[in-house]
Amino acid sequence: MKKLEDVLRCISESIEIVRLCKCDSAASLLEMAELELRMKVHDISEAELTVFCRELENRIGAKSGAQIIELRPKIAKVDRRKSP
């Protein structure tokens, strides 16, 4: 895990640099990579992250009286295996 932590340090520094260069799309991609690596280092599954995010949304929405809007449409998983 030490090597991943070193990579995380480099990614964090890189995010700052590309943000200063106004490369927001590149910074966003690096942030996604950073999140995935942090999840790996801390042994957090995607399911756990999803539950955590939903709980935060519920708490924030309840405090502000705001309605939480799903920004990404839910995409059904399709079985792409060929039928026999």
C-alpha positions in Angstrom: 0.0 0.0 0.0 3.0 2.3 0.5 3.4 2.5 -3.3 -0.3 3.5 -3.7 0.1 6.2 -1.1 3.1 7.6 -3.0 1.0 7.6 -6.2 -1.8 9.4 -4.3 0.6 12.1 -3.2 1.7 12.6 -6.9 -1.9 12.7 -8.1 -2.9 15.2 -5.4 0.0 17.5 -6.5 -0.9 17.0 -10.2 -4.5 18.0 -9.5 -3.4 21.3 -8.0 -1.1 21.9 -11.0 -3.7 21.2 -13.7 -6.3 23.2 -11.9 -3.9 26.2 -11.9 -3.4 25.6 -15.7 -7.2 25.8 -16.1 -7.4 22.2 -17.3 -10.6 21.4 -15.4 -11.5 18.2 -17.3 -8.1 16.7 -16.7 -8.3 17.7 -13.0 -11.7 16.0 -12.8 -10.3 12.8 -14.3 -7.4 12.8 -11.9 -9.8 13.3 -9.0 -11.7 10.2 -10.1 -8.5 8.3 -10.1 -7.6 9.6 -6.7 -11.0 8.6 -5.3 -10.6 5.0 -6.7 -7.1 4.7 -5.2 -8.2 6.0 -1.9 -11.0 3.5 -1.8 -8.5 0.8 -2.5 -6.1 1.9 0.2 -8.9 2.1 2.8 -10.7 -1.0 1.5 -13.9 0.8 0.7 -16.2 -0.9 -1.8 -18.3 1.0 -4.3 -21.5 -0.3 -2.5 -20.2 1.2 0.8 -19.4 4.5 -0.9 -22.9 4.6 -2.5 -24.6 4.0 0.8 -22.5 6.7 2.5 -23.2 9.3 -0.3 -27.0 8.6 -0.1 -26.9 9.0 3.7 -25.1 12.4 3.3 -27.7 13.4 0.6 -30.5 12.5 2.9 -29.0 14.4 5.9 -28.2 17.5 3.8 -31.6 17.4 2.2 -33.4 17.0 5.5 -31.6 20.0 7.0 -32.0 22.4 4.1 -35.5 21.2 3.1 -34.1 20.8 -0.4 -35.1 18.0 -2.7 -32.3 15.7 -3.9 -32.3 15.4 -7.6 -30.6 12.4 -9.3 -28.3 13.9 -11.9 -27.3 10.7 -13.6 -30.0 8.5 -15.1 -30.0 5.0 -13.7 -28.8 2.6 -16.4 -30.0 -0.9 -16.3 -27.3 -3.5 -16.7 -27.8 -5.6 -19.8 -26.8 -9.2 -20.1 -24.8 -9.2 -23.3 -24.1 -12.9 -23.3 -25.5 -14.7 -26.4 -28.5 -16.9 -25.9 -27.9 -20.6 -26.6 
